[in-house]
Amino acid sequence: MLLTIENLKIGFGPFEPLSGVDLDLDKGEILGLVGESGSGKSMTAMSIMGLLPLMGGRVKAGSIRFDGTELTTLDERSYRALRGGRIALITQNPMTSLDPVVRVGRQIDQVAQLHLHLDRKEAKARSVELMERMRIPDPALAYDLFPHQLSGGMRQRIVIAMALAGDPELLIADEPTTALDVTVQAQIIQLLVQLVRERGLGLVLITHDMGVVAQTCDRVAVMYCGQVIEYGSVTTIFDHPRHPYTGALIGCIPRPGMLPGTLTGIPGVVPSAGNMPNGCRFNTRCNRVMDVCRQSMPTPMNEAGRSVSCFLHTAGQLP
């Protein structure tokens, strides 16, 4: 496996926003991480990138292995050799990723010079080539532009080009289309899928859009309150969701021909890390809650490449 996460727990002071996360990803695969805001998706990404200390957090327990290398024990110097090179992050807001006073082409150059040790001429040629692959019109001209001179969609393509400049094996895309209009969103997602298929990359796609996951991902991990509560192939999860939260998320997807008023929502909000309920963390919002759900945490049930953490399943009330 390219990436394996086992029993990952992270801490911020007395709080534990991730607790017992298990995931894996191979080359050429797309893994979707889904869930509402506050479910732990971005924290999982920050853990893989080794950026928790910058946020005041730490890995308390568990393992993150990338191509056989244990990341949780790496020192910062070793992590820097990976970060932006073999492991790259695409953020949701390109304006916070790009330096507003440096031309975009030079920003791509710097990644290639740092991780591939290219000289400036070689780095520029690579940057222009990447911009062309990102379908940026007239890349030689765009190379000398500043971020504010580009549209939101073009800026996001520059961020993707920067992520690719270090020749990564693993891409982590954290809500990469949130700030874009629907047409541009579709173009960016299509571009990411094409890159995975052509280059054999592993892609972790973090999103709250279940429709995007259904169309693009190979497998999906449903997160809630810092835990993976259901995990499996996209086809299996969408056709036969076992956790009530998974079913509720799928029920929020608009479909052609739906009658007015039939689109469902999920009542309540995701609890904060400092206010977790006892037992199953979804019990305060679940319409199928049982007494045991309020008293104990369900143990993940694993079978045939999928897992689910729900007492309804263990009690035989779910298929």
JOSUL-V742558 format. One line per field, one symbol per residue. phi: phi as a letter, one per 30 degrees, with the letter a starting at -180 (. if undefined). A space follows every 50 residues. Layout:
# JOSUL-V742558
phi: ???
This chain:
# JOSUL-V742558
phi: .dbbcbhdbbbbidcbdbbidbbaacdicccccbkdejdjdddddddddi ceedcicaddajbbcchicdddcddddddddddicdbbcccdbddcccdd ccddddddedddddcchdddddddddddddddddidehedddecdceddc dedddddddddddddchdcbcccchdbeccdeddedddddddddddddci dcbcccaccddddddbcdbbcccahibdcaaldeeddddbdccededddd ddddbeiddeicdcbcdibddddcbdddiddcddbddbdcedddcbddde ccahibbbcadddddicbd
